[in-house]
Amino acid sequence: MKNTSSPNAYVKGKTLTVIKAIDVGKVDRIINLAQNESCYGTPPSVSKAVVERLKTIERYADVSCRQMRQAIGTVYGVDPDHIIGGNGSEELLDVVARLYARNGDEILYPQYSFLQFPIVAYRVGATPVAVTNKENFSLDVDAILAAVTEKTKILYVANPNNPTGIYTPSSQIDRLVEQLPKHIVLVLDAAYAEYCDAPDYTSGMEYVEKYPNVVVTRTLSKAYGLAGIRAGWVYTNGKIAAAMNNMRGIGNVNALAQAATIAALKEQDFVKDVQQKNKIERDRANQKLGELGIDVVKTETNFLLLNLPNGGANELLKYLAQRGVMTRTNEDYGLDDYLRITLGNRQDNDFFLQLISEFITK
């Protein structure tokens, strides 16, 4: 008798996806403003370091990421022994979930946060719990603390946040860290930290040695311009670092990514230049969109979140795509009326702003 059964996955197919395909028109040039990548590339020293490592590509990478961790420790003033390298920071978010959550547990995260937070919960069989934000998408510390149950094992907080772009002031993070039960792992995802110049912002690094449950994730995919090579890291206390070191994949940071990271970290003047250019372009775009009457969420990142109700977000996405500009709708975040646009260079920003002006006035 023929067996007509099929495999039954514990994690069913989801519609959530961090990267979305976009149908662009038949144009000569595609401008990708959909994935929050840096448009400013990397310094020549990074490419040189990668090419040099290619000469011995038959050799395994350092599985301990020793030189990479030392370079990070030097730049950020933290203990290299409390740093874990990752295949991007996304891998490290997943490592935390695999360490501290299982079927029947709960993973908390603020509403309208990085899609990877519920995705890692699905991977380990835990229940993702989205906690309602305050108005204007700001973090509601009281609501988060009230949502904690005996099943809560992990809390993920992105600061600055994706896809909204807003940041949570250090006073609110202070309160959250102090009042969250210490058996719950608090992951502060600071992927966009380099772009935030608010005086009361903190990436959370200072909490690590003081509190036993804090994990800070960082990436080189954004301001450092290494999105295509995948390099991230975690800073946490020795006990959690040791556990993560056992859970991560062996050789999880490949040789080219390690070489690129070490070289990029030496180029802090380049990163400062990227920060300054991004701020200038962010301010310009905000002003122009305001003049067009478009509501833009105040951002501290390298992207903008535009409010276009009544189907306007999808209409604008299609209008821009037909003219070669890729952006991102946010219905899988529950933000159907919002369009996210990554900031590009001056030329690209002028182009998409011109197109939006034409769309509004047509």
Buried (B, 14 or more C-beta within 10 A) or exposed (E): EEEEEEEEEEEEEEEEEEEEEBEBEEEEEEBBBBBBBBBBEBBEBBEEBBEEBEEEEEEEBBEBBEBBBBBBBEEBEBBBEBBBBBBBBBBBBBBBBBBBBEEEBBBBBBBBBBBBBBBBBBBBBBBBBBBEBEEEBBBBBEBBBEBBEEEBBBBBBBBBBBBBBBBBBBEBBBEBBEEBEEEBBBBBBBBBBBBBEEEEBBBBBBBBBEBEBBBBBBBBBBBBBBBEBBBBBBBBBEEBBBBBBEBBEEBBBBBBBBBBBBBBBBBEEBBEBBBEBBBEBBEBBBEBBEEBEBEBBBBBBBBBBBBBEEEBBBEBBBBBBBBBBBBBBBEBBEBBBBBBBBBBBEEBBBBBBEBBBEBBEE
